[in-house]
């Protein structure tokens, strides 16, 4: 299936605008997921074809080699100690660590998970239509839900951020009714509303003591705002930028990076001095148009593409610093690694496979797998598509539960 075929199918899937609005974030995520599966299918087809050719060549060569070898004096050299049966450069299969899952919290429909201190916060859908959301607080000391606040109709697409003892949510409104609200972490009630000089905001994060929001400007453009969470005032702007980002945005200390349909772009600096940068690297195995995860962590940008390659990128220049390939952590190309988080000196891949999904930990230093955690068969209902890393926790939302994985229970 070509990318054009995938895009036509995606367009048809979301074309019923008479019944509901097009969810562009979902559309981009579905497209990247389909591209990923198409990439895996192509690679496996080539591998199977090569294997078939190799078998045919060997089968044809055996009679000839038999005749030749029968005339060669015996005197074979046995492989040295420890070399028999090993293939140079191919990593051993990582062990499985089911005990690394330290909590299975009964929460369905979880979207974004954020963490601040000893608390985690999640927004979840609580109706089958996905129209009503609920804000949930989790105590990390007990892994118990300690607060639930219903957010009302039209709240399924709300985005959250937490940091410095504050919790924030986007709204479904524009400037007149306010785009961001501050939540009291003790009660879950709104204690402040921000009215920003832009349209509705669809992305929010807390980074280095500041809030960053991506908000609509006109019908087809967005602007990135840096906001002081104490005063609620905008103290930095980037953009406007045309196009949709599908929620894949990464905020770095000196700018903002995002995925588009054509690759990875960024704005470095603030205001009129900001520089627009596009990530390019001739040595990278595929086009960055096939990127499906983009995160900022440990002083670098990290991008996962549909061939399971990962680029480590300098967030100040857009230069690719290192390339990780599936040959290091998935040499058999069996894992289907489609989503990425980074933390604790490791790359954390989410496998969206069927009948079960899983999480693989890979060393940032060596690119080798360290261990795997299997998500129970059928837990996702559909492929899992979210993974978050916050120091002492790796979070994976499934269809009925929110899984918490303790990194300390996996090799590092």
C-alpha positions as CSV (number, residue, x, y, z in Angstrom):
1,X,0.0,0.0,0.0
2,X,1.4,3.4,-1.0
3,X,1.4,6.5,1.1
4,X,-1.1,8.0,-1.3
5,X,-3.4,5.0,-0.7
6,X,-3.1,5.5,3.0
7,X,-3.9,9.2,2.8
8,X,-7.0,8.5,0.6
9,X,-8.2,5.9,3.2
10,X,-7.6,8.4,6.0
11,X,-9.5,11.1,4.2
12,X,-12.4,8.8,3.6
13,X,-12.4,7.7,7.3
14,X,-12.8,11.3,8.5
15,X,-14.9,12.7,5.7
16,X,-18.3,12.6,7.4
17,X,-18.3,16.2,8.4
18,X,-22.0,16.4,8.4
19,X,-22.1,14.3,11.6
20,X,-19.0,15.4,13.4
21,X,-16.0,17.7,13.0
22,X,-12.7,16.3,11.7
23,X,-10.3,15.5,14.5
24,X,-7.0,16.5,12.9
25,X,-4.9,15.3,15.9
26,X,-6.5,11.8,15.5
27,X,-6.1,12.0,11.7
28,X,-2.3,12.6,11.9
29,X,-1.8,9.9,14.6
30,X,-3.8,7.4,12.5
31,X,-1.8,8.3,9.4
32,X,1.6,7.9,11.2
33,X,0.4,4.5,12.6
34,X,-0.7,3.3,9.2
35,X,2.6,4.5,7.7
36,X,4.5,2.7,10.4
37,X,2.7,-0.6,9.7
38,X,3.2,-0.1,6.0
39,X,6.9,0.4,6.6
40,X,7.2,-2.8,8.7
41,X,5.2,-4.7,6.0
42,X,7.5,-3.5,3.3
43,X,10.7,-4.4,5.3
44,X,9.4,-7.8,6.2
45,X,8.4,-8.5,2.5
46,X,11.9,-7.6,1.4
47,X,13.4,-9.8,4.2
48,X,11.2,-12.7,3.2
49,X,12.0,-12.3,-0.5
50,X,15.8,-12.2,0.3
51,X,15.4,-15.3,2.5
52,X,13.6,-17.2,-0.3
53,X,16.3,-16.2,-2.8
54,X,19.0,-17.3,-0.4
55,X,17.3,-20.7,0.1
56,X,17.1,-21.2,-3.6
57,X,20.7,-20.3,-4.1
58,X,21.8,-22.7,-1.3
59,X,19.6,-25.5,-2.7
60,X,21.2,-25.1,-6.1
61,X,24.7,-24.9,-4.8
62,X,24.6,-28.0,-2.5
63,X,25.2,-30.6,-5.2
64,X,28.0,-28.6,-6.7
65,X,29.6,-28.0,-3.3
66,X,29.3,-31.7,-2.4
67,X,31.2,-32.6,-5.5
68,X,33.9,-30.1,-4.9
69,X,34.3,-30.8,-1.2
70,X,34.6,-34.5,-1.8
71,X,37.9,-33.9,-3.5
72,X,39.2,-31.6,-0.7
73,X,41.3,-33.3,2.0
74,X,39.7,-33.3,5.4
75,X,41.2,-31.1,8.1
76,X,38.3,-28.8,9.3
77,X,39.1,-26.2,11.8
78,X,36.5,-26.2,14.6
79,X,35.2,-22.8,15.9
80,X,37.0,-21.4,18.9
81,X,35.5,-21.5,22.4
82,X,32.4,-19.4,22.8
83,X,32.1,-18.6,19.1
84,X,29.9,-21.4,18.0
85,X,26.3,-20.4,17.1
86,X,26.9,-16.7,17.7
87,X,26.4,-13.9,15.1
88,X,28.7,-10.9,15.4
89,X,27.0,-7.6,16.1
90,X,23.5,-9.1,16.8
91,X,22.3,-8.3,20.3
92,X,21.0,-11.0,22.5
93,X,17.2,-11.0,23.2
94,X,16.4,-8.9,26.2
95,X,14.9,-10.6,29.2
96,X,11.3,-10.1,30.1
97,X,10.5,-8.4,33.5
98,X,6.8,-8.7,34.3
99,X,7.5,-7.6,37.9
100,X,8.4,-4.2,36.6
101,X,4.6,-3.4,36.3
102,X,4.1,-2.1,39.9
103,X,0.5,-0.8,39.4
104,X,-2.5,-1.5,37.3
105,X,-4.9,1.4,38.0
106,X,-8.5,0.8,36.9
107,X,-8.8,3.8,34.6
108,X,-10.2,3.5,31.1
109,X,-9.9,6.1,28.3
110,X,-6.8,7.8,29.6
111,X,-5.2,10.3,27.4
112,X,-2.2,12.4,28.5
113,X,-0.5,11.6,31.8
114,X,1.6,14.2,33.5
115,X,3.5,14.0,36.8
116,X,4.6,16.6,39.4
117,X,6.3,15.5,42.6
118,X,4.4,12.7,44.3
119,X,1.3,13.1,42.2
120,X,0.3,12.2,38.6
121,X,-2.6,13.7,36.7
122,X,-4.6,12.3,33.8
123,X,-7.5,13.3,31.7
124,X,-9.8,10.4,30.6
125,X,-12.9,9.9,28.5
126,X,-15.8,8.6,30.6
127,X,-18.4,8.1,27.9
128,X,-18.3,5.8,24.8
129,X,-18.7,8.9,22.6
130,X,-15.6,10.4,24.1
131,X,-17.4,13.7,24.6
132,X,-17.1,14.1,28.4
133,X,-13.8,14.1,30.2
134,X,-12.6,13.6,33.8
135,X,-9.6,14.9,35.6
136,X,-8.0,12.3,37.8
137,X,-5.3,12.6,40.5
138,X,-3.1,9.7,41.5
139,X,-1.0,9.4,44.6
140,X,2.4,7.9,43.5
141,X,3.1,6.6,47.1
142,X,0.1,4.3,47.0
143,X,-0.9,4.3,43.3
144,X,-4.4,5.1,44.3
145,X,-6.8,7.5,42.6
146,X,-7.4,10.3,45.2
147,X,-9.5,12.8,43.2
148,X,-11.9,12.7,40.3
149,X,-13.4,15.8,38.7
150,X,-15.9,15.6,35.8
151,X,-15.1,18.3,33.2
152,X,-18.4,18.4,31.5
153,X,-19.6,18.1,27.8
154,X,-17.2,18.9,25.0
155,X,-14.1,18.2,27.2
156,X,-12.7,15.1,25.5
157,X,-9.9,17.0,23.8
158,X,-8.6,18.8,26.9
159,X,-4.9,18.8,27.4
160,X,-3.1,19.1,30.8
161,X,0.2,20.3,32.2
162,X,1.7,20.1,35.7
163,X,4.8,21.5,37.3
164,X,5.9,23.7,40.2
165,X,2.9,22.7,42.2
166,X,0.5,23.9,39.6
167,X,-1.9,22.1,37.3
168,X,-3.3,23.5,34.1
169,X,-5.9,22.5,31.5
170,X,-6.9,23.8,28.1
171,X,-10.5,24.6,27.5
172,X,-12.7,24.2,24.4
173,X,-13.1,28.0,24.1
174,X,-11.4,31.0,22.6
175,X,-10.3,34.2,24.2
176,X,-13.7,35.4,25.3
177,X,-14.3,32.5,27.7
178,X,-10.6,31.7,28.3
179,X,-8.4,29.1,26.8
180,X,-6.4,27.9,29.9
181,X,-7.5,27.3,33.4
182,X,-5.5,26.8,36.5
183,X,-6.6,23.9,38.8
184,X,-6.2,23.8,42.6
185,X,-4.2,20.5,43.1
186,X,-5.9,20.0,46.4
187,X,-9.6,20.2,45.2
188,X,-9.5,20.0,41.4
189,X,-11.5,23.2,41.2
190,X,-10.7,26.1,38.7
191,X,-9.0,29.0,40.5
192,X,-7.9,31.1,37.5
193,X,-8.7,31.5,33.8
194,X,-6.4,32.9,31.2
195,X,-7.8,34.9,28.3
196,X,-5.0,34.8,25.6
197,X,-4.8,37.0,22.5
198,X,-5.2,34.0,20.2
199,X,-7.9,31.4,19.4
200,X,-8.4,28.0,21.0
201,X,-5.3,26.2,22.3
202,X,-4.7,22.5,21.5
203,X,-1.3,21.8,23.1
204,X,0.0,22.6,26.6
205,X,3.2,21.7,28.5
206,X,5.2,22.8,31.5
207,X,8.9,23.2,30.8
208,X,11.7,25.0,32.8
209,X,9.3,26.9,34.9
210,X,7.1,28.2,32.0
211,X,3.9,27.1,30.4
212,X,4.0,26.6,26.6
213,X,0.8,26.6,24.6
214,X,0.1,26.1,20.9
215,X,-3.0,28.1,19.9
216,X,-4.9,28.8,16.7
217,X,-4.3,32.1,14.8
218,X,-6.8,32.4,12.0
219,X,-8.1,29.3,10.3
220,X,-4.9,27.6,9.2
221,X,-2.1,28.9,11.4
222,X,-0.9,28.4,15.0
223,X,1.3,30.4,17.4
224,X,3.4,29.2,20.3
225,X,3.1,31.2,23.5
226,X,5.4,31.1,26.5
227,X,3.4,32.0,29.7
228,X,4.5,32.8,33.2
229,X,2.5,30.4,35.3
230,X,2.6,32.7,38.3
231,X,1.3,35.9,36.6
232,X,-0.5,34.3,33.7
233,X,1.1,36.8,31.3
234,X,2.6,35.9,27.9
235,X,6.3,36.6,27.9
236,X,7.3,35.0,24.7
237,X,5.9,34.2,21.2
238,X,6.9,32.1,18.3
239,X,5.2,32.0,14.9
240,X,2.6,32.1,13.5
241,X,3.2,28.8,11.7
242,X,0.9,27.3,9.0
243,X,-0.4,23.8,9.2
244,X,-1.4,21.1,11.7
245,X,1.0,19.4,14.1
246,X,-1.1,16.5,15.3
247,X,0.0,17.0,18.9
248,X,3.6,16.0,18.2
249,X,5.4,19.1,19.6
250,X,8.5,19.2,21.7
251,X,9.5,22.3,23.7
252,X,13.3,22.8,24.2
253,X,15.0,25.5,26.3
254,X,15.7,27.6,23.2
255,X,12.7,26.9,21.0
256,X,9.9,24.7,19.8
257,X,10.0,21.7,17.5
258,X,7.1,20.0,15.7
259,X,6.1,17.4,13.2
260,X,4.4,18.3,9.9
261,X,3.4,16.2,6.9
262,X,6.8,16.9,5.4
263,X,9.2,16.4,8.3
264,X,10.6,18.0,11.5
265,X,10.7,21.7,11.8
266,X,11.6,24.1,14.6
267,X,11.6,27.7,15.7
268,X,14.7,28.6,17.7
269,X,14.8,31.8,19.7
270,X,12.0,34.1,20.6
271,X,10.0,36.8,18.8
272,X,11.5,38.4,15.6
273,X,14.9,36.9,16.2
274,X,13.6,33.3,16.0
275,X,15.1,31.1,13.3
276,X,13.1,28.5,11.3
277,X,15.0,25.2,11.0
278,X,14.2,22.0,9.2
279,X,16.0,18.8,10.2
280,X,17.8,17.1,7.3
281,X,20.4,14.4,7.3
282,X,21.5,12.5,4.2
283,X,22.7,9.5,6.3
284,X,19.4,9.0,8.0
285,X,17.7,5.8,6.6
286,X,14.3,7.4,5.7
287,X,12.7,10.8,5.2
288,X,11.7,12.6,8.4
289,X,8.3,12.9,6.9
290,X,7.8,9.5,8.4
291,X,8.5,10.6,11.9
292,X,5.8,9.5,14.4
293,X,7.2,10.4,17.8
294,X,9.0,13.6,18.8
295,X,10.2,14.3,22.3
296,X,12.6,16.5,24.2
297,X,14.6,14.9,27.0
298,X,18.0,14.8,28.5
299,X,19.2,17.9,26.5
300,X,18.2,16.5,23.1
301,X,15.4,16.1,20.7
302,X,14.5,12.5,19.8
303,X,12.5,11.4,16.7
304,X,11.3,7.9,15.9
305,X,10.5,7.1,12.3
306,X,8.4,4.3,10.8
307,X,11.4,2.1,10.1
308,X,12.2,2.0,13.9
309,X,15.2,4.3,13.5
310,X,15.7,7.0,16.0
311,X,17.5,10.3,15.5
312,X,19.1,12.2,18.4
313,X,19.0,15.9,17.4
314,X,20.7,19.0,18.7
315,X,17.7,21.3,19.7
316,X,19.8,24.4,19.1
317,X,20.8,23.7,15.5
318,X,18.6,20.8,14.2
319,X,21.8,18.8,13.5
320,X,21.4,15.0,13.8
321,X,23.9,13.9,16.5
322,X,23.4,10.1,16.4
323,X,21.3,7.6,14.5
324,X,20.0,4.4,16.2
325,X,18.7,1.7,13.9
326,X,16.4,-1.3,14.5
327,X,19.4,-3.6,13.8
328,X,20.7,-2.8,17.3
329,X,17.5,-3.5,19.3
330,X,15.1,-5.3,16.9
331,X,17.4,-7.2,14.5
332,X,14.6,-9.7,13.5
333,X,12.2,-6.8,12.9
334,X,9.5,-8.5,15.0
335,X,8.7,-5.8,17.6
336,X,6.7,-3.2,15.7
337,X,8.2,-0.3,17.7
338,X,5.9,2.6,17.0
339,X,6.0,5.1,19.9
340,X,8.9,6.5,21.8
341,X,9.6,8.2,25.2
342,X,13.1,9.0,26.6
343,X,14.3,9.2,30.2
344,X,16.7,7.8,32.7
345,X,19.4,7.3,30.2
346,X,17.2,5.0,28.1
347,X,15.0,4.9,25.1
348,X,11.5,3.5,25.9
349,X,9.7,2.0,22.9
350,X,6.1,1.0,22.9
351,X,5.3,-2.0,20.7
352,X,1.7,-1.8,19.4
353,X,1.7,-5.5,18.3
354,X,-1.1,-8.0,18.3
355,X,-2.1,-10.1,20.3
356,X,0.0,-8.4,22.9
357,X,1.9,-5.1,23.1
358,X,4.9,-4.3,25.2
359,X,7.5,-1.9,26.3
360,X,11.2,-2.2,25.5
361,X,14.0,-0.4,27.3
362,X,17.1,0.4,25.2
363,X,20.3,1.9,26.5
364,X,21.0,5.4,25.2
365,X,24.7,4.8,25.4
366,X,24.9,1.5,23.5
367,X,21.7,1.3,21.6
368,X,21.2,-2.3,22.9
369,X,18.0,-3.6,24.5
370,X,18.0,-3.9,28.3
371,X,14.7,-5.6,29.0
372,X,11.0,-5.9,28.0
373,X,7.7,-5.6,29.8
374,X,4.7,-7.3,28.1
375,X,1.3,-5.6,28.1
376,X,-1.4,-8.4,28.5
377,X,-3.1,-9.7,25.3
378,X,-6.1,-7.6,24.4
379,X,-5.4,-5.0,27.1
380,X,-5.4,-2.2,24.5
381,X,-8.5,-3.2,22.5
382,X,-6.7,-1.4,19.7
383,X,-3.0,-0.8,19.4
384,X,-1.6,1.1,22.4
385,X,-0.3,4.5,21.3
386,X,0.9,6.4,24.3
387,X,3.9,6.1,26.6
388,X,5.3,8.6,29.1
389,X,8.4,8.7,31.2
390,X,8.8,10.8,34.4
391,X,11.9,9.8,36.4
392,X,10.5,7.1,38.7
393,X,7.6,6.0,36.5
394,X,6.8,4.8,33.0
395,X,3.1,5.2,32.1
396,X,1.2,3.2,29.5
397,X,-2.6,3.7,29.1
398,X,-4.5,0.6,27.9
399,X,-8.2,0.1,27.2
400,X,-9.2,-0.5,30.8
401,X,-6.2,0.3,32.9
402,X,-3.3,2.7,33.4
403,X,-0.1,0.8,33.8
404,X,2.8,2.1,35.9
405,X,6.2,0.6,35.2
406,X,9.1,1.1,37.7
407,X,12.3,1.6,35.8
408,X,14.3,0.5,38.8
409,X,12.9,-3.1,38.2
410,X,14.5,-3.3,34.8
411,X,18.3,-3.5,34.0
412,X,19.8,-0.1,33.4
